[in-house]
């Protein structure tokens, strides 16, 4: 089905119709996750930034990542904001 929108012919699937599910999804505000800092445990430098779900993970994140100042893989812990 083709409709006219601002003088142009467009198919029904290309624009969200007010009141439809796609229109509501397009206009809803989304929550953004905050960035967390990852700090090397050997040289204490902040090397990485990442995001995590606070609902799923309550403990501090701890990953083994490459530190460019130590030039080796070290444990990186989540730092305070």
C-alpha positions in Angstrom: 0.0 0.0 0.0 1.3 3.5 -0.9 0.5 6.6 1.0 1.4 10.3 0.4 3.6 11.8 3.1 4.7 15.5 2.6 3.9 15.2 -1.1 6.0 12.1 -1.6 4.9 8.6 -2.4 6.1 6.2 0.3 5.3 2.6 1.3 3.5 2.0 4.7 6.5 0.3 6.2 8.9 3.2 5.8 7.3 5.7 8.3 6.0 4.8 11.8 2.3 5.5 12.1 1.3 7.4 15.3 -0.2 5.0 17.7 1.5 1.9 16.3 4.0 -0.2 18.1 6.9 0.9 15.9 6.0 4.6 16.5 6.1 4.0 20.3 9.5 2.2 20.1 10.9 5.1 18.0 9.8 7.8 20.5 10.5 6.0 23.8 13.4 7.3 25.9 16.1 4.7 26.5 18.2 4.3 29.6 21.9 4.5 28.9 24.4 2.4 31.0 27.2 4.4 32.6 30.8 3.8 31.7 33.0 2.1 34.2 36.8 2.5 34.4 39.1 -0.5 34.4 42.4 0.0 36.3 45.5 -2.1 36.0 46.4 -3.7 39.4 50.2 -3.5 38.8 50.8 0.0 37.5 47.5 1.5 38.7 46.7 3.2 35.4 43.3 3.4 33.8 43.5 1.6 30.5 40.0 0.6 29.5 36.4 1.9 29.7 33.4 -0.4 29.4 29.8 -0.8 30.4 28.0 -3.4 32.6 24.5 -4.2 33.6 24.0 -3.2 37.2 21.0 -5.4 37.6 22.8 -8.6 36.7 26.3 -8.0 38.1 26.5 -6.6 41.7 30.2 -7.3 42.3 33.1 -5.3 40.9 34.2 -6.5 37.5 37.6 -8.1 37.3 39.2 -9.0 33.9 42.6 -10.0 32.6 43.5 -7.5 29.9 46.6 -6.2 28.1 48.3 -3.2 29.7 50.3 -1.2 27.3 52.5 0.4 30.0 53.3 -3.0 31.7 53.5 -4.6 28.2 51.8 -7.8 29.5 48.4 -9.2 30.4 47.4 -8.1 33.9 44.3 -8.1 36.1 42.2 -5.0 35.6 39.6 -4.2 38.2 36.6 -1.9 38.1 37.4 1.4 39.7 35.3 3.8 41.7 33.6 6.6 39.7 
